[in-house]
């Protein structure tokens, strides 16, 4: 209830804050993307993650890269020891001329040379000459991007953990709530809703594990100079010592070699986001289908007018799940972009690198936005156990045909049991009768199985296998 109230308040504030809304509209009416649109932006992302990847944040991360470089070089005596502090202090206080930066970037093709000009001026004659010492544009841009991704993964992890907690609650609460398990959109075998939630949960648990593993492997400092050789700092290990100090300063891994054209780290992060999106998409699709009127087994939390139709007053469309499903598809598409970006020519890519400028920010906004929508939907998910039970029994015992087959198999063999039960199922469907009634008419069944045992075999609630035990095992993972 608290989450739903927060959701309502969030949207109410956007409706009533007329002045703020129109100022924002004037700033973003030029947007051509749903994730930046003044109309759609709160559906496909959160303000918190968007601020990590907006233009100002990116330029500040570029400044962080430049100042970390200066501090490391000062500590390693590559530049005068006192210069690192001056460059850091002056650069952090610098008031950038963004219009000038935009115009010069359009000419140069990259923002770093225009940025360095302004930072050098802000640092004064003595320190200004040492800004960007021995670095190349891609060093700074890659490092800024890594710093953004580092922060983005922190936000993603927090939201992922919240989704996990919601799924733990649902798995435990509905551990023994029977429902129809479906394959090819048809009844297969009975399961429990807790089992279904635990299947969702298990994927997100693995995503949490993947996240912990990829950080040291993919969040690497970047400093290599023009062709990656660090020749600008001379022969020997001077450049390596500077790079190591930068990594320590920024809380990143120090790679064994320059990775200007080895883009597997970036690709791994964005493909990881696509994996999270895939799990979210599966969850969302299940919720969409289960919330259809014909099933009515679950529904998203009720918020007045959310999912409303402009013409059909009765509609409560599963909006969060629909947004999640769309985001999951775009995330998979962006995963392909960064994989293409891995195919770089020689020591500096002539174009593939630029694909990351599109894919990285967009993927983070979409992934966190989709997790946020899932967190909202799961935190107040309306579950209808009675309807689940009704649907489970709607095929009048056909869903446990396998149970009868396995009960009969020890007496007549598995294949013959399959054929006998198949014919009984056919008669049940065509004769509009329950499977139990169809079986009772067959002497090859009643001579082998007692009436009471047959009745138990035909009760769907008695054929849940190890659903409960598997739920317990999944829940134990996050309680260790």
C-alpha positions in Angstrom: 0.0 0.0 0.0 2.9 2.4 0.8 4.4 1.8 -2.6 1.1 2.4 -4.3 0.5 5.6 -2.4 4.0 6.8 -3.3 3.2 6.0 -6.9 0.0 8.0 -6.8 1.7 11.0 -5.1 4.5 11.0 -7.6 2.1 11.3 -10.5 -0.2 13.7 -8.7 2.7 16.0 -8.1 3.5 16.0 -11.8 -0.1 16.9 -12.7 -0.4 19.7 -10.2 3.1 21.2 -10.6 2.0 23.3 -13.6 4.9 25.7 -13.6 7.6 23.0 -13.2 6.0 20.9 -15.8 5.9 23.6 -18.4 9.5 24.7 -17.8 10.5 21.1 -18.3 8.4 20.9 -21.5 10.2 24.0 -22.9 13.5 22.3 -22.2 12.7 19.0 -23.8 10.1 19.6 -26.5 12.8 19.0 -29.0 13.3 15.4 -27.9 12.8 12.6 -30.5 13.2 9.7 -28.1 10.6 8.2 -25.7 13.2 8.0 -22.9 13.8 11.8 -23.1 10.3 12.8 -24.0 8.5 15.2 -21.7 5.4 13.0 -22.4 6.8 9.5 -22.1 10.0 9.9 -20.0 8.6 8.8 -16.7 7.2 5.6 -18.2 10.6 4.5 -19.6 13.0 5.6 -16.9 13.5 7.4 -13.6 14.9 10.9 -13.0 17.7 9.4 -10.9 19.2 7.2 -13.6 18.5 9.8 -16.3 20.6 12.4 -14.3 23.5 10.0 -14.3 23.6 10.0 -18.1 22.5 13.5 -19.1 24.9 15.9 -20.8 25.9 17.7 -17.7 26.6 14.5 -15.8 28.7 13.2 -18.7 30.8 16.4 -18.8 31.4 16.3 -15.1 32.6 12.7 -15.4 34.9 13.9 -18.1 36.2 16.4 -15.7 36.6 13.7 -13.0 38.7 11.7 -15.5 40.9 14.7 -16.3 41.4 15.5 -12.6 42.1 11.9 -11.6 44.7 11.9 -14.4 46.3 15.0 -13.0 46.3 13.7 -9.4 47.9 10.4 -10.5 50.6 12.1 -12.5 51.4 14.5 -9.7 51.7 11.6 -7.3 54.0 9.8 -9.8 56.1 12.9 -10.4 55.1 13.1 -14.1 53.9 16.7 -13.5 54.9 19.0 -10.6 53.5 17.6 -7.4 51.4 20.6 -6.5 49.7 20.8 -9.9 47.3 17.9 -9.4 45.5 19.8 -6.6 45.3 23.0 -8.6 43.9 21.3 -11.6 41.4 19.4 -9.5 40.2 22.4 -7.6 40.1 24.7 -10.6 38.4 22.2 -12.9 35.7 21.4 -10.3 34.9 25.1 -9.9 35.0 25.9 -13.6 31.8 27.3 -15.1 31.5 25.7 -18.5 30.2 27.6 -21.5 27.9 24.8 -22.9 26.9 26.7 -26.0 30.6 27.2 -27.0 31.2 23.5 -26.1 28.4 22.4 -28.3 29.5 24.5 -31.3 33.1 23.4 -31.0 32.1 19.7 -30.6 30.2 19.9 -33.8 33.4 21.1 -35.6 35.8 18.7 -33.8 33.5 15.7 -33.7 34.3 15.0 -30.0 33.8 17.1 -26.9 37.2 16.6 -25.2 39.4 19.1 -27.0 36.8 21.9 -26.5 36.5 20.9 -22.9 40.2 20.8 -22.3 40.5 24.3 -23.7 38.0 25.6 -21.2 39.6 23.7 -18.3 43.1 24.8 -19.2 41.9 28.4 -19.2 40.2 27.9 -15.8 43.3 26.4 -14.3 45.6 29.3 -15.2 48.8 29.6 -17.0 50.9 27.4 -14.7 48.6 24.5 -14.2 46.6 24.8 -17.4 49.5 23.6 -19.5 49.4 20.2 -17.7 45.6 19.5 -18.2 45.1 16.4 -20.3 48.9 15.6 -20.1 49.7 12.6 -22.3 46.1 11.5 -22.7 44.0 11.1 -25.8 40.3 11.9 -26.4 39.1 8.3 -26.0 40.9 7.9 -22.7 38.7 10.6 -21.2 35.5 9.6 -23.0 35.9 6.0 -22.1 36.7 6.7 -18.5 33.8 9.1 -18.2 31.5 6.4 -19.6 32.9 3.8 -17.2 32.2 6.2 -14.3 28.7 6.7 -15.5 28.2 2.9 -15.8 29.6 2.4 -12.3 27.0 4.7 -10.8 24.3 3.3 -13.0 25.0 -0.2 -11.8 24.7 0.9 -8.2 21.2 2.3 -8.9 20.3 -0.8 -10.9 21.5 -3.1 -8.1 19.4 -1.2 -5.5 16.2 -1.6 -7.6 17.0 -5.2 -8.5 17.3 -6.0 -4.8 13.9 -4.5 -4.2 12.4 -6.6 -7.0 14.0 -9.7 -5.5 12.5 -8.9 -2.1 9.0 -8.5 -3.6 9.4 -11.9 -5.4 10.6 -13.5 -2.2 7.5 -12.4 -0.4 5.2 -13.6 -3.2 7.0 -16.9 -3.5 6.7 -17.6 0.2 3.1 -16.4 0.5 1.8 -18.4 -2.4 4.1 -21.4 -2.0 1.2 -23.8 -1.8 -1.4 -21.9 -3.9 -2.3 -24.3 -6.8 -2.8 -23.1 -10.3 -2.6 -24.4 -13.8 0.9 -24.7 -15.3 0.7 -23.9 -19.0 2.8 -24.9 -22.0 2.0 -23.6 -25.5 -0.6 -21.5 -23.7 -2.6 -24.7 -22.8 -3.0 -26.5 -19.5 0.0 -28.8 -18.9 0.4 -29.8 -15.2 -0.6 -28.2 -11.9 2.0 -25.9 -10.3 1.7 -23.3 -7.6 1.8 -19.5 -8.0 4.7 -19.5 -5.5 6.6 -21.8 -7.8 6.0 -19.5 -10.7 7.2 -16.5 -8.7 10.2 -18.5 -7.5 11.1 -19.3 -11.1 11.1 -15.5 -11.8 13.1 -14.9 -8.6 15.8 -17.4 -9.5 16.6 -15.5 -12.6 17.0 -12.3 -10.7 19.2 -14.0 -8.1 21.5 -15.0 -10.9 21.5 -11.5 -12.2 22.7 -10.3 -8.8 25.5 -12.8 -8.9 26.4 -11.8 -12.5 26.6 -8.2 -11.4 29.0 -8.9 -8.6 31.2 -10.9 -11.0 31.3 -8.4 -13.9 32.2 -5.3 -11.9 35.9 -6.1 -11.5 36.1 -7.5 -15.0 34.2 -4.7 -16.9 34.7 -1.5 -14.9 38.2 -0.8 -15.9 40.2 2.5 -15.9 41.2 3.8 -19.3 44.5 5.5 -20.0 46.7 4.6 -23.0 47.5 7.7 -25.0 47.2 8.1 -28.7 47.6 4.5 -29.8 47.4 2.9 -26.4 51.1 2.5 -25.9 51.5 5.2 -23.2 54.5 6.4 -25.2 53.6 10.0 -24.3 54.9 9.4 -20.7 58.1 7.8 -22.0 59.5 4.3 -21.9 59.4 2.0 -18.9 56.6 1.8 -16.4 55.7 5.4 -15.8 52.5 5.3 -17.7 51.5 2.0 -16.0 52.1 3.5 -12.6 49.9 6.5 -13.5 47.2 4.2 -14.8 47.3 2.1 -11.6 47.1 5.2 -9.4 44.1 6.4 -11.5 42.3 3.1 -11.0 42.9 3.3 -7.2 41.7 6.9 -7.1 38.5 6.1 -9.0 37.7 2.7 -7.5 38.1 0.9 -10.8 40.0 -2.1 -12.0 43.5 -1.6 -13.5 43.6 -3.6 -16.8 46.7 -5.4 -17.9 46.7 -3.5 -21.2 44.9 -0.6 -22.9 41.4 -1.5 -24.1 40.6 1.2 -26.6 39.6 -1.4 -29.2 38.9 -4.3 -26.8 35.3 -3.4 -26.1 34.2 -6.7 -24.4 33.8 -4.9 -21.0 31.3 -2.4 -22.3 29.5 -5.2 -24.3 29.3 -7.4 -21.2 27.6 -4.6 -19.2 25.1 -3.8 -21.9 24.4 -7.4 -22.6 24.0 -7.9 -18.9 21.3 -5.2 -18.9 19.7 -7.1 -21.8 19.7 -10.3 -19.8 17.9 -8.4 -16.9 15.5 -7.0 -19.5 14.9 -10.5 -20.8 13.9 -11.8 -17.4 11.7 -8.7 -16.8 10.1 -9.3 -20.2 9.2 -12.9 -19.4 7.7 -11.8 -16.0 5.8 -9.0 -17.7 4.4 -11.3 -20.4 3.2 -13.8 -17.8 1.4 -11.0 -15.9 -0.2 -9.6 -19.1 -1.6 -12.9 -20.0 -2.6 -13.9 -16.5 -4.4 -10.5 -16.1 -6.6 -11.1 -19.2 -10.3 -11.3 -18.4 -10.5 -14.9 -19.4 -7.9 -15.9 -16.8 -8.2 -13.0 -14.2 -5.5 -14.7 -12.0 -3.5 -11.5 -11.2 -3.7 -7.8 -11.9 -1.4 -4.9 -11.4 -1.9 -2.6 -8.4 -4.9 -0.3 -8.8 -4.2 3.4 -9.2 -7.2 5.6 -10.3 -7.1 6.1 -14.1 -3.9 4.0 -14.6 -4.3 1.9 -17.7 -7.6 3.6 -18.5 -9.1 3.7 -22.0 -10.2 6.9 -23.7 -13.4 5.2 -24.8 -13.9 2.0 -22.6 -14.5 2.9 -19.0 -14.1 -0.6 -17.8 -10.5 -1.0 -18.9 -7.5 -1.5 -16.5 -4.7 -2.2 -18.8 -1.4 -3.7 -17.4 0.6 -0.6 -18.3 3.7 -1.4 -16.2 4.0 -4.8 -17.8 3.5 -3.4 -21.2 6.2 -0.8 -20.7 8.6 -3.5 -19.3 7.9 -5.7 -22.3 8.7 -2.9 -24.7 11.9 -2.0 -22.8 13.1 -5.6 -22.8 12.9 -5.6 -26.6 14.9 -2.4 -27.0 17.5 -3.7 -24.5 18.0 -6.8 -26.6 18.4 -4.6 -29.7 21.0 -2.4 -28.0 22.9 -5.5 -27.0 23.4 -6.2 -30.7 24.7 -2.6 -31.2 27.5 -3.0 -28.6 28.4 -6.4 -30.0 28.8 -4.7 -33.4 30.9 -2.1 -31.6 33.4 -4.8 -30.6 34.5 -5.2 -34.2 37.0 -2.3 -34.3 39.7 -1.6 -36.8 43.4 -1.4 -35.7 44.2 0.8 -32.7 41.4 3.3 -32.9 37.9 2.5 -34.3 36.7 4.5 -37.2 33.0 4.4 -36.3 31.9 1.4 -34.2 32.8 3.1 -31.0 30.1 5.7 -31.7 27.4 3.0 -31.3 28.1 3.0 -27.6 27.2 6.6 -27.3 23.6 5.6 -28.2 23.4 2.2 -26.6 24.9 2.8 -23.2 22.9 5.7 -21.8 19.6 4.4 -23.4 20.1 0.9 -22.0 20.7 2.0 -18.5 17.7 4.3 -18.5 15.5 1.6 -19.9 16.8 -1.2 -17.6 16.4 0.9 -14.5 13.0 2.1 -15.7 11.8 -1.4 -16.3 13.0 -2.6 -12.9 11.2 0.4 -11.3 8.0 -0.6 -13.1 8.4 -4.2 -12.0 9.0 -3.1 -8.5 5.8 -1.2 -8.5 3.8 -4.0 -10.1 5.1 -6.7 -7.8 4.8 -4.7 -4.6 1.1 -4.4 -4.9 0.3 -7.3 -7.3 -3.3 -8.4 -6.8 -3.4 -12.2 -6.7 -6.7 -14.2 -7.1 -6.2 -17.7 -5.7 -9.9 -18.6 -6.1 -9.7 -17.8 -9.9 -6.5 -19.8 -10.1 -8.2 -22.8 -8.6 -11.3 -22.4 -10.8 -9.0 -22.3 -13.9 -7.1 -25.3 -12.6 -10.3 -27.4 -12.5 -11.8 -25.9 -15.7 -10.6 -28.8 -17.8 -12.3 -31.3 -15.4 -9.3 -33.3 -14.6 -7.5 -33.3 -18.0 -4.6 -31.4 -16.5 -3.7 -34.5 -14.4 -3.8 -37.0 -17.2 -0.1 -37.6 -16.7 -0.8 -38.4 -13.0 -3.2 -41.1 -14.1 -0.8 -42.4 -16.7 2.0 -42.7 -14.2 -0.4 -44.4 -11.7 -1.4 -46.9 -14.3 2.0 -47.5 -15.8 3.3 -49.9 -13.1 0.4 -52.2 -13.9 0.4 -52.2 -17.7 3.6 -50.4 -18.8 4.1 -46.8 -19.6 3.2 -46.8 -23.3 0.0 -48.8 -22.9 -0.9 -46.6 -20.0 -0.4 -43.5 -22.2 -2.6 -45.0 -24.9 -5.4 -45.8 -22.4 -5.4 -42.4 -20.8 -5.2 -40.7 -24.2 -8.4 -42.4 -25.3 -10.0 -41.5 -22.0 -9.0 -37.8 -22.5 -10.4 -37.9 -26.0 -13.7 -39.3 -24.7 -13.7 -36.6 -22.0 -13.3 -33.8 -24.5 -15.8 -35.1 -27.1 -18.3 -36.4 -24.6 -18.3 -33.3 -22.4 -17.5 -35.3 -19.2 -14.8 -35.3 -16.6 -11.7 -37.3 -17.0 -12.6 -39.3 -13.9 -16.0 -40.3 -15.4 -14.3 -41.3 -18.6 -11.8 -43.4 -16.7 -14.4 -45.1 -14.6 -16.0 -46.5 -17.8 -12.8 -48.4 -18.7 -12.2 -51.8 -17.1 -8.5 -51.8 -17.9 -8.3 -48.8 -15.5 -10.8 -49.8 -12.8 -9.4 -53.4 -12.5 -5.9 -52.0 -11.7 -6.7 -48.9 -9.7 -9.3 -48.6 -6.9 -12.0 -46.0 -7.1 -10.5 -44.0 -4.2 -7.0 -44.0 -5.6 -8.4 -43.0 -9.0 -10.2 -40.1 -7.5 -7.1 -38.9 -5.8 -5.1 -39.2 -9.0 -7.7 -37.0 -10.8 -7.5 -34.3 -8.2 -5.1 -31.6 -9.5 -4.1 -30.4 -6.0 -2.5 -33.8 -5.4 -0.1 -33.5 -8.3 2.3 -30.7 -7.4 5.5 -32.6 -7.4 8.4 -30.8 -5.8 7.1 -27.3 -6.3 7.1 -26.4 -2.7 10.6 -27.8 -2.0 12.0 -25.9 -5.0 10.4 -22.7 -3.7 12.1 -23.3 -0.4 15.5 -23.9 -2.1 15.2 -20.7 -4.1 14.3 -18.7 -1.0 17.2 -20.1 0.9 19.7 -18.6 -1.7 19.1 -15.0 -0.6 18.8 -15.9 3.1 22.3 -17.3 3.3 
